[in-house]
Amino acid sequence: MIEFLPLLMFVVICLVLMLGYPVAFSLAGVAMLFAGAAISLGHFDPSFLSALPSRLFGTISNTTLIAVPLFVLMGVLLEKSRLAEELLGNMAALFGRRPGGLGISVIVVGMLLAASTGIVGATVVTMGLLSLPSMLGRGYDPRIATGTICATGTLGQIIPPSIALVLLGDTLSSAYQQAQLDMGIFTPKTLSVGDLFIGAMIPGLLLVLLYLAYMVGNAALRPSRVPPATDLEPPSTLVLLKGLLPPVLLIFAVLGSILIGAATPTEAAGVGALGAALLAGLRGKLSVSLLAEVSRETLKVTCMVFMILIGAAVFSLVFRGLGGDELIQDFFHGMPGGVFTATLLVMIVIFLLGFILDFIEITFVVVPIVGPILLAMGVDPIWLGIMIALNLQTSFLTPPFGFALFYLRGVAPASVPTSQIYRGVVPYIALQVLMLILLSLWPELATWLPGLVRN
């Protein structure tokens, strides 16, 4: 019975989080309670906890994680400067006079907004407030309108520079080094957040193309569900460029500096934050009150992330001290089907946990447990990171617990029933499952470009 303490601890933390208790304190509190119980039973060496101060210091002083507040700052600045509102208006006017044009504009703007903010909730709420009334008012089927907004909002999970990829990259880097040390490799290879950014480009763009193909298919086969907005006048070239170029140039400045090796992801995040501030200033939106509001929002998100990081560090240390990693490793190695079955099981568990946990908790709690084991079995770390990000993106869309559905329900009018939102995301869930299958069959979709850039 005592050997199953790690699994019991994992079940207890899931139950505690489902009850709504603060994540960071729940992780650390449950871990310390189990450590105390195991010490009293003589099943846990108290000296194991002596590694905790150095682990916490390493977490707080991690230079990679400095990218988190900088990317959050960039996203909040772009949101508050109403750049998305202007861009959506221009794109809607450009495409809207064609069947499905409004849907296409929402997908394109959602992609750019996801790349700019990297936060699912912010993108879904922003797109819901800006585009849903316009789409419904012009006769769009509510299922297509709501499904498109939810799906494009979740692109923030996979389109770089994504905060999810920053956190996944840091966690998988530690897991990759741990896996190599466990295999007796004492000069381990490294994995950077930039590798995940580059690896996510092809799958992310392919997913956007699948979304666009679905909208074009609706326009061709069922135009009455996605009617043209004949009241919109196409914008002039100057107006279009004025709305489109700033966010595109900002995204290229961030990703381009990483691709050419001119900046690390952390330094590129600084470029993005500065660029967002310059764009807000050029639009006349930069003020002391705006900076104060943006700073408060950035501080809230950053504190949440780092407190969860500290709680997760305590949890993972106690989990390993109780022998949890050995228990899971023996379980995976004893499964029929080897690495395929083990990876499939992990993906199913992460998908189900995505219903009740945010990506931050999953990244800091689940990935450190299963990551070293899968990587030691030969799974490519870049491929694994992209698969986890796509998997969580699919989970956040899936009824009845998908987070994106809750975000949109909060801003959608009462005239749109929840059942239509659920039905609207089903085709997009199918497209994301298709993308996961394609990535499983051809891992090179995620690994080819990073290998090319490295060489």
Backbone torsions as a table, in degrees:
resi	resn	phi	psi	omega
1	MET	NA	-37.1	-174.9
2	ILE	-64.7	-29.4	-178.6
3	GLU	-71.2	-13.2	179.4
4	PHE	-95.5	9.1	177.3
5	LEU	-57.0	-42.1	179.2
6	PRO	-58.9	-43.0	179.5
7	LEU	-66.7	-38.6	177.1
8	LEU	-63.1	-38.6	178.0
9	MET	-63.2	-41.1	179.2
10	PHE	-64.7	-42.1	178.7
11	VAL	-64.1	-42.2	-178.9
12	VAL	-63.6	-41.9	-178.7
13	ILE	-66.6	-35.6	176.3
14	CYS	-64.1	-41.5	179.6
15	LEU	-66.2	-41.5	179.9
16	VAL	-63.9	-41.9	179.4
17	LEU	-66.8	-36.8	177.8
18	MET	-64.6	-26.6	178.3
19	LEU	-77.2	-7.8	173.4
20	GLY	95.7	11.1	179.1
21	TYR	-73.8	153.1	-179.1
22	PRO	-55.6	134.5	-171.2
23	VAL	-63.0	-51.3	-173.4
24	ALA	-60.9	-46.8	-177.3
25	PHE	-72.5	-30.2	176.5
26	SER	-65.9	-44.6	-179.6
27	LEU	-60.5	-51.1	-177.7
28	ALA	-68.6	-41.4	-177.1
29	GLY	-64.6	-47.9	179.0
30	VAL	-62.6	-41.4	-179.8
31	ALA	-61.5	-44.9	-178.3
32	MET	-69.0	-35.0	176.1
33	LEU	-62.4	-43.5	179.3
34	PHE	-69.8	-35.5	177.1
35	ALA	-63.6	-43.7	178.4
36	GLY	-62.2	-43.0	178.9
37	ALA	-64.3	-41.0	-179.6
38	ALA	-69.0	-34.7	177.4
39	ILE	-64.5	-42.6	-179.9
40	SER	-65.5	-26.3	178.3
41	LEU	-90.6	-1.1	-179.7
42	GLY	73.6	24.3	-176.9
43	HIS	-109.9	7.5	-177.2
44	PHE	-145.1	129.8	179.3
45	ASP	-83.4	116.2	-177.8
46	PRO	-59.0	-28.3	-179.5
47	SER	-65.2	-17.1	178.2
48	PHE	-61.2	-30.2	-178.9
49	LEU	-74.1	-9.7	179.3
50	SER	-67.1	-17.8	177.4
51	ALA	-78.0	-9.0	-174.5
52	LEU	-63.9	-46.5	-179.1
53	PRO	-57.7	-45.0	-179.3
54	SER	-66.2	-35.4	178.5
55	ARG	-66.4	-42.9	179.3
56	LEU	-66.8	-40.4	178.3
57	PHE	-63.3	-40.4	178.1
58	GLY	-63.4	-34.9	178.2
59	THR	-67.3	-47.5	-176.3
60	ILE	-69.1	-34.0	-177.2
61	SER	-91.2	8.6	-178.3
62	ASN	-69.0	114.7	-176.5
63	THR	-68.0	-27.3	179.4
64	THR	-61.8	-38.2	-176.0
65	LEU	-74.0	-8.6	173.6
66	ILE	-63.3	-23.0	178.3
67	ALA	-62.9	-27.1	-176.6
68	VAL	-61.3	-57.4	179.2
69	PRO	-62.3	-31.0	-179.2
70	LEU	-70.4	-42.4	177.1
71	PHE	-68.6	-36.4	175.8
72	VAL	-63.4	-43.5	177.8
73	LEU	-59.0	-43.4	178.5
74	MET	-61.1	-46.4	-178.3
75	GLY	-65.1	-43.5	-178.8
76	VAL	-67.3	-38.5	177.3
77	LEU	-61.6	-43.6	179.6
78	LEU	-66.0	-36.9	179.3
79	GLU	-66.8	-45.8	-176.1
80	LYS	-72.0	-25.3	179.7
81	SER	-82.0	0.8	176.7
82	ARG	60.7	28.9	177.7
83	LEU	-65.2	-38.1	-179.4
84	ALA	-64.1	-38.6	-179.3
85	GLU	-62.0	-44.7	179.9
86	GLU	-67.8	-41.4	-179.5
87	LEU	-64.1	-43.0	179.9
88	LEU	-63.7	-39.9	178.4
89	GLY	-62.3	-42.2	-179.8
90	ASN	-68.8	-42.2	-180.0
91	MET	-68.6	-37.5	177.5
92	ALA	-63.7	-40.0	178.4
93	ALA	-68.2	-30.7	-179.2
94	LEU	-73.9	-45.2	-175.7
95	PHE	-100.7	-18.0	-166.0
96	GLY	-63.1	-23.2	-176.9
97	ARG	-76.7	-2.7	176.4
98	ARG	-105.2	151.0	173.6
99	PRO	-56.1	132.2	-178.5
100	GLY	79.2	0.0	-175.5
101	GLY	-63.1	-41.1	178.2
102	LEU	-63.5	-40.0	178.0
103	GLY	-63.2	-41.6	177.8
104	ILE	-61.9	-43.5	179.8
105	SER	-63.7	-38.1	178.1
106	VAL	-64.0	-41.9	179.9
107	ILE	-64.5	-45.3	-178.5
108	VAL	-65.0	-47.9	-179.8
109	VAL	-66.7	-38.9	177.1
110	GLY	-60.9	-38.3	177.2
111	MET	-63.0	-46.7	179.8
112	LEU	-65.6	-39.5	179.7
113	LEU	-68.2	-38.4	177.4
114	ALA	-63.2	-41.1	178.3
115	ALA	-68.2	-26.1	-178.3
116	SER	-84.7	-40.5	-174.8
117	THR	-99.2	-41.1	-179.2
118	GLY	69.8	13.0	-177.7
119	ILE	-120.1	118.5	-174.5
120	VAL	-60.7	-50.5	-176.5
121	GLY	-58.5	-44.4	-178.8
122	ALA	-63.6	-41.1	-178.5
123	THR	-68.4	-44.7	-178.8
124	VAL	-63.5	-45.8	-178.8
125	VAL	-65.1	-44.4	-179.3
126	THR	-62.3	-48.4	-179.6
127	MET	-66.9	-34.5	178.2
128	GLY	-64.6	-42.4	-179.8
129	LEU	-70.6	-36.8	-174.1
130	LEU	-84.5	-40.6	-168.3
131	SER	-107.3	-28.2	-175.4
132	LEU	-61.4	-47.2	178.0
133	PRO	-59.8	-37.5	-179.9
134	SER	-66.6	-42.2	-178.9
135	MET	-68.5	-44.1	179.8
136	LEU	-67.1	-38.8	-179.1
137	GLY	-65.9	-22.7	-179.4
138	ARG	-102.6	16.2	170.3
139	GLY	91.8	12.3	178.6
140	TYR	-67.9	143.4	172.9
141	ASP	-59.8	126.1	-178.0
142	PRO	-56.0	-30.9	180.0
143	ARG	-67.1	-43.4	179.7
144	ILE	-68.8	-40.8	-178.7
145	ALA	-62.2	-51.0	-177.1
146	THR	-70.2	-39.5	179.0
147	GLY	-62.2	-40.8	-179.9
148	THR	-65.3	-42.0	-179.4
149	ILE	-66.0	-44.9	178.7
150	CYS	-61.4	-45.4	-176.2
151	ALA	-65.9	-44.7	-179.8
152	THR	-68.4	-30.8	178.4
153	GLY	-64.2	-34.3	-179.2
154	THR	-78.0	-5.2	177.4
155	LEU	-62.1	-18.8	177.0
156	GLY	-61.3	-16.4	177.2
157	GLN	-74.3	-30.0	-169.4
158	ILE	-120.4	-27.3	-179.1
159	ILE	-77.6	119.0	178.5
160	PRO	-73.7	152.9	2.3
161	PRO	-86.0	103.8	-175.6
162	SER	-94.9	135.0	176.4
163	ILE	-62.3	-36.5	177.8
164	ALA	-58.8	-40.5	179.7
165	LEU	-70.7	-33.4	176.5
166	VAL	-61.0	-48.9	-178.2
167	LEU	-68.7	-41.2	177.3
168	LEU	-63.0	-41.2	-179.4
169	GLY	-62.0	-43.0	179.3
170	ASP	-66.0	-44.1	-179.2
171	THR	-66.4	-44.1	-179.5
172	LEU	-68.8	-29.5	176.8
173	SER	-62.4	-44.7	177.1
174	SER	-65.5	-41.5	179.5
175	ALA	-64.2	-37.8	-179.3
176	TYR	-65.3	-43.8	178.5
177	GLN	-66.2	-39.9	178.2
178	GLN	-62.6	-41.6	-179.8
179	ALA	-63.1	-40.7	-179.6
180	GLN	-69.5	-37.4	176.8
181	LEU	-64.7	-39.9	177.7
182	ASP	-62.8	-29.0	179.4
183	MET	-87.8	3.4	178.4
184	GLY	85.6	15.6	177.3
185	ILE	-95.0	108.3	-172.5
186	PHE	-97.2	1.3	169.1
187	THR	-122.6	72.0	-170.6
188	PRO	-69.4	149.9	171.8
189	LYS	-72.7	160.4	-177.5
190	THR	-112.8	158.3	174.4
191	LEU	-127.3	130.2	-178.7
192	SER	-111.0	160.7	174.9
193	VAL	-61.2	-34.6	177.8
194	GLY	-59.8	-36.0	176.8
195	ASP	-60.9	-42.0	178.8
196	LEU	-68.8	-39.2	176.9
197	PHE	-57.5	-49.0	-178.0
198	ILE	-67.3	-40.1	-179.9
199	GLY	-66.0	-26.5	-178.0
200	ALA	-82.6	-10.9	-173.6
201	MET	-64.2	-51.5	-177.1
202	ILE	-66.2	-50.7	177.1
203	PRO	-59.0	-39.0	179.8
204	GLY	-63.9	-45.3	179.7
205	LEU	-67.9	-38.2	176.7
206	LEU	-61.7	-39.1	179.1
207	LEU	-65.1	-41.2	177.1
208	VAL	-62.7	-41.0	178.1
209	LEU	-63.5	-36.6	176.5
210	LEU	-64.9	-40.8	176.6
211	TYR	-60.8	-46.3	-179.1
212	LEU	-63.8	-39.7	179.2
213	ALA	-63.0	-38.1	177.5
214	TYR	-64.0	-41.7	179.7
215	MET	-68.1	-42.1	178.0
216	VAL	-63.9	-38.5	176.8
217	GLY	-62.2	-40.7	175.6
218	ASN	-62.9	-40.6	-179.6
219	ALA	-64.8	-34.2	-178.7
220	ALA	-80.3	-38.8	-173.0
221	LEU	-95.6	-34.1	-177.1
222	ARG	-137.0	64.7	-174.9
223	PRO	-61.4	-23.1	-179.4
224	SER	-67.3	-21.2	179.6
225	ARG	-83.9	-18.8	179.9
226	VAL	-134.1	65.0	-171.9
227	PRO	-68.7	156.4	177.7
228	PRO	-71.8	153.0	176.1
229	ALA	-99.0	86.4	-173.7
230	THR	-70.5	-13.2	-178.4
231	ASP	-82.4	-7.6	-177.3
232	LEU	-89.8	137.5	176.8
233	GLU	-99.7	132.4	179.5
234	PRO	-58.1	137.4	-179.4
235	PRO	-74.5	158.3	174.8
236	SER	-70.3	160.4	-179.0
237	THR	-59.8	-39.4	-179.1
238	LEU	-64.2	-44.6	-179.8
239	VAL	-65.3	-40.6	179.9
240	LEU	-63.8	-46.4	179.7
241	LEU	-64.7	-36.4	179.4
242	LYS	-63.2	-35.6	179.8
243	GLY	-85.0	-30.9	-172.9
244	LEU	-90.0	-39.1	-172.3
245	LEU	-64.6	-43.8	-175.8
246	PRO	-56.2	-52.2	-179.8
247	PRO	-67.2	-34.7	179.4
248	VAL	-65.0	-44.5	178.8
249	LEU	-64.0	-37.5	179.1
250	LEU	-64.6	-44.5	179.8
251	ILE	-64.2	-41.9	178.8
252	PHE	-66.5	-34.0	178.0
253	ALA	-65.1	-40.8	-179.4
254	VAL	-70.1	-55.3	-176.3
255	LEU	-72.5	-36.9	-179.5
256	GLY	-62.9	-39.8	179.5
257	SER	-64.8	-30.5	176.5
258	ILE	-74.9	-44.1	-175.8
259	LEU	-62.0	-42.1	-176.9
260	ILE	-85.0	-1.0	178.0
261	GLY	79.5	14.7	-179.7
262	ALA	-78.9	-20.4	-177.0
263	ALA	-150.2	149.3	170.6
264	THR	-77.1	165.2	176.6
265	PRO	-55.2	-36.0	178.4
266	THR	-66.3	-44.9	178.4
267	GLU	-66.0	-38.2	177.7
268	ALA	-64.5	-33.3	175.7
269	ALA	-63.1	-38.0	175.2
270	GLY	-63.7	-39.6	175.5
271	VAL	-60.7	-43.1	180.0
272	GLY	-64.4	-42.9	179.8
273	ALA	-64.2	-43.0	177.9
274	LEU	-65.0	-42.2	179.0
275	GLY	-62.7	-40.3	178.2
276	ALA	-64.2	-38.9	177.8
277	ALA	-65.2	-39.8	178.2
278	LEU	-65.3	-40.9	178.5
279	LEU	-63.8	-41.6	177.8
280	ALA	-63.6	-38.6	178.3
281	GLY	-66.2	-42.0	179.1
282	LEU	-64.6	-27.5	178.1
283	ARG	-87.2	0.8	179.2
284	GLY	74.1	20.1	-176.9
285	LYS	-100.3	-10.9	-174.5
286	LEU	-79.4	120.3	-179.8
287	SER	-147.5	169.4	179.6
288	VAL	-63.1	-41.3	-179.5
289	SER	-65.8	-39.0	178.3
290	LEU	-65.7	-44.4	179.4
291	LEU	-61.8	-37.7	178.5
292	ALA	-64.7	-43.5	179.9
293	GLU	-65.4	-44.4	179.8
294	VAL	-63.7	-40.7	-179.7
295	SER	-64.3	-40.6	178.6
296	ARG	-63.3	-45.2	179.8
297	GLU	-62.7	-42.2	179.4
298	THR	-64.1	-41.1	-179.7
299	LEU	-64.3	-40.2	179.6
300	LYS	-61.0	-49.7	-178.1
301	VAL	-65.1	-42.3	-178.3
302	THR	-64.2	-44.2	178.4
303	CYS	-62.3	-40.4	178.7
304	MET	-60.7	-47.2	-177.8
305	VAL	-61.2	-47.0	-175.0
306	PHE	-73.5	-32.3	175.2
307	MET	-66.5	-39.1	175.9
308	ILE	-65.4	-37.8	177.4
309	LEU	-59.1	-44.3	-179.6
310	ILE	-65.2	-45.8	177.9
311	GLY	-60.7	-40.9	-179.7
312	ALA	-67.9	-33.6	177.8
313	ALA	-64.1	-41.7	177.2
314	VAL	-64.0	-45.1	-178.2
315	PHE	-61.2	-48.7	-176.6
316	SER	-66.8	-34.1	178.8
317	LEU	-65.3	-46.4	179.0
318	VAL	-66.0	-39.3	179.2
319	PHE	-59.3	-44.4	178.6
320	ARG	-68.4	-38.0	179.6
321	GLY	-64.1	-29.6	177.5
322	LEU	-83.0	-1.1	179.6
323	GLY	86.1	19.4	-177.5
324	GLY	-65.3	-38.3	-179.3
325	ASP	-66.4	-37.3	178.2
326	GLU	-68.1	-37.7	179.7
327	LEU	-62.7	-46.6	-179.4
328	ILE	-69.3	-38.1	179.0
329	GLN	-62.1	-44.7	178.0
330	ASP	-63.0	-37.8	179.9
331	PHE	-64.7	-45.3	-179.1
332	PHE	-66.2	-43.0	-178.0
333	HIS	-69.1	-23.6	179.5
334	GLY	-87.5	-4.1	-178.7
335	MET	-77.3	142.8	172.7
336	PRO	-70.4	145.7	179.6
337	GLY	95.2	-7.7	173.9
338	GLY	60.8	-134.5	-172.5
339	VAL	-65.7	-32.4	179.9
340	PHE	-63.0	-49.5	-179.1
341	THR	-65.1	-40.3	180.0
342	ALA	-62.8	-45.0	179.8
343	THR	-65.6	-41.9	179.0
344	LEU	-60.9	-43.4	179.9
345	LEU	-63.1	-43.0	178.7
346	VAL	-61.5	-42.2	-179.8
347	MET	-64.9	-38.5	178.2
348	ILE	-65.2	-43.5	179.6
349	VAL	-63.4	-44.6	179.4
350	ILE	-63.8	-40.0	178.1
351	PHE	-59.8	-45.2	-179.2
352	LEU	-69.6	-37.7	178.6
353	LEU	-67.8	-25.8	177.5
354	GLY	-62.5	-17.4	176.3
355	PHE	-71.9	-30.2	-172.0
356	ILE	-118.1	-17.9	-178.4
357	LEU	-120.0	148.8	174.7
358	ASP	-75.9	163.8	-177.5
359	PHE	-63.0	-27.1	-179.2
360	ILE	-66.8	-46.2	178.7
361	GLU	-63.1	-42.4	-179.6
362	ILE	-64.1	-40.9	-179.4
363	THR	-63.7	-40.4	-174.3
364	PHE	-91.5	-17.5	-177.6
365	VAL	-105.3	-50.5	-172.8
366	VAL	-82.5	-46.5	-174.8
367	VAL	-60.9	-42.6	177.8
368	PRO	-63.0	-23.1	-179.8
369	ILE	-80.9	-49.2	-174.2
370	VAL	-93.1	-22.7	-175.7
371	GLY	-58.1	-53.9	-179.0
372	PRO	-58.5	-34.5	-178.2
373	ILE	-68.8	-47.9	179.3
374	LEU	-65.0	-39.8	-179.5
375	LEU	-67.6	-35.8	176.5
376	ALA	-67.4	-23.1	177.9
377	MET	-83.6	0.2	175.0
378	GLY	104.5	6.7	179.1
379	VAL	-72.7	136.2	178.9
380	ASP	-69.9	130.2	-175.8
381	PRO	-66.0	-35.7	179.3
382	ILE	-67.6	-46.2	178.0
383	TRP	-59.8	-43.3	-179.1
384	LEU	-62.7	-42.1	179.6
385	GLY	-62.8	-42.6	-179.9
386	ILE	-69.0	-39.2	178.0
387	MET	-62.9	-41.4	179.0
388	ILE	-64.8	-42.9	-179.8
389	ALA	-63.2	-45.1	178.4
390	LEU	-65.4	-38.1	179.7
391	ASN	-63.6	-45.4	178.1
392	LEU	-65.9	-36.7	176.8
393	GLN	-60.3	-41.7	177.9
394	THR	-66.2	-41.3	179.6
395	SER	-62.1	-39.7	-178.6
396	PHE	-68.7	-14.4	179.1
397	LEU	-97.1	-16.4	-167.2
398	THR	-84.9	126.1	175.5
399	PRO	-66.3	155.7	0.8
400	PRO	-95.9	3.0	-171.1
401	PHE	-111.2	4.5	-176.2
402	GLY	-59.0	131.1	-177.6
403	PHE	-60.9	-38.9	-178.9
404	ALA	-61.0	-34.4	179.0
405	LEU	-65.9	-39.7	178.7
406	PHE	-66.8	-41.2	179.5
407	TYR	-60.5	-46.2	-178.3
408	LEU	-70.0	-37.7	178.1
409	ARG	-58.4	-31.7	-179.1
410	GLY	-69.5	-23.9	-178.0
411	VAL	-115.3	-8.4	-179.7
412	ALA	-75.7	147.6	177.9
413	PRO	-66.0	156.3	-178.2
414	ALA	-64.5	-19.8	-179.6
415	SER	-70.0	-15.2	178.1
416	VAL	-97.9	107.3	-179.4
417	PRO	-69.0	152.4	-179.7
418	THR	-59.9	-33.2	-179.2
419	SER	-61.1	-34.5	179.1
420	GLN	-71.3	-34.2	175.4
421	ILE	-63.7	-44.4	179.6
422	TYR	-61.7	-44.5	-179.6
423	ARG	-68.2	-31.6	-177.3
424	GLY	-67.9	-29.4	-177.3
425	VAL	-85.7	-11.3	-176.0
426	VAL	-57.5	-47.7	178.8
427	PRO	-60.8	-35.5	-180.0
428	TYR	-71.9	-34.1	174.3
429	ILE	-61.8	-42.2	178.1
430	ALA	-60.9	-40.2	179.0
431	LEU	-66.0	-38.1	-180.0
432	GLN	-71.7	-36.4	174.2
433	VAL	-63.2	-39.9	176.2
434	LEU	-59.9	-41.4	179.0
435	MET	-64.9	-39.1	176.8
436	LEU	-63.4	-40.1	178.7
437	ILE	-65.4	-44.5	178.8
438	LEU	-60.4	-41.6	-179.7
439	LEU	-69.4	-30.7	176.7
440	SER	-70.0	-39.2	-178.8
441	LEU	-75.7	-34.4	-178.7
442	TRP	-128.2	81.1	178.2
443	PRO	-58.0	-20.5	-179.5
444	GLU	-61.6	-21.3	176.3
445	LEU	-57.6	-29.2	179.4
446	ALA	-102.3	-27.3	-171.6
447	THR	-100.0	-18.5	-174.3
448	TRP	-66.9	-49.4	-175.5
449	LEU	-65.9	-43.4	175.1
450	PRO	-59.4	-39.1	177.6
451	GLY	-63.8	-37.9	179.4
452	LEU	-66.7	-43.4	-179.0
453	VAL	-67.3	-39.8	179.4
454	ARG	-61.3	-38.3	-176.7
455	ASN	-83.3	NA	NA
